[in-house]
Amino acid sequence: MSHYKNIILNKLLDKYEKSKSLYTKSNRRVILKANEIKEYNIEDYETKKVFHDVVQELKEEQLIDYLWQKHEKGNILQELWLNKENVKKAYEMINRIDVKKVNEVLQRLLEEYQFNQDWIERYRKDMLKSLAEKHKMSSLFPFQFAEDILKVLKEIDCGFKQEILKRVLSVKCFGNSKYFEQNIESIIVRIIKAYLLDRENYARYHNDEILLEVGISRYPEIFEFCGDLEYFIKNEKIECKKETMRKLC
């Protein structure tokens, strides 16, 4: 029975979060048509009876109300609607985080950061704008990884034009050499493509090639050459000659 409670309340809260009722007072009901609930099987008497019992329980708890189909009272549901006076209780019953609180946390996080690189700062401002105007988080700034994303972007911002190994970056930000690759990499790549690069030109590029554009490399880059070579690192001259290389070998 609790399974049906979760389904009903989650579907109603999904609609509530997409409605104007989330941030403005509205007399319009947040309605869920019974035929939108695939788990509501009117052909199976036992399943239908259990579902009706759950609906009645939720009504008694003042979380929802409902309407039967015309001439089908007690047999087939027409629609259910959320009791907006008890929305907080609905969130608590199914252990769902209130979207308003999520948005407040995300907004506070974004306001704590400032970036020097224009494309990262533009991303930050766009995420703030989305929260302020649409009252929802972007797929480029998911709640569960929000702070992690900002940590990586800050590292990219501070290390502008300096190369860092992917696993070194992961340890530096999260204390785990594989965390970045397993959880954050795909989102960072999408952000880079959306705000820094030409999406069409980079559409077929591998993640490692995209990350290299902001100085994150998978392995140290190998530079192969033939013959004598002289190069400078911070005004220090380094010579690579055949005789020297033979001795090293």
Protein Blocks (a to p, Z undefined) as FASTA:
>chain_A
ZZmmmmmmmmmmmmmmmmmklmpccfbdcdddfklmmklcfklmklmmmmmmmmmmmmmn
opaccdddehighkacfbdcddfklmmmmmmmnopacfklmmmmmmmmmmmpccfblklm
mmmmmmmmmmmmnopacfklcfklmmmmmmmmmmmmmmgoiacdfklmmmmmnopaklmm
mmmmmmmmmmmmmmmmcfklmmmpcfklmmmmnopafbdcddddedjddddeehiacddd
fklmmmmZZ
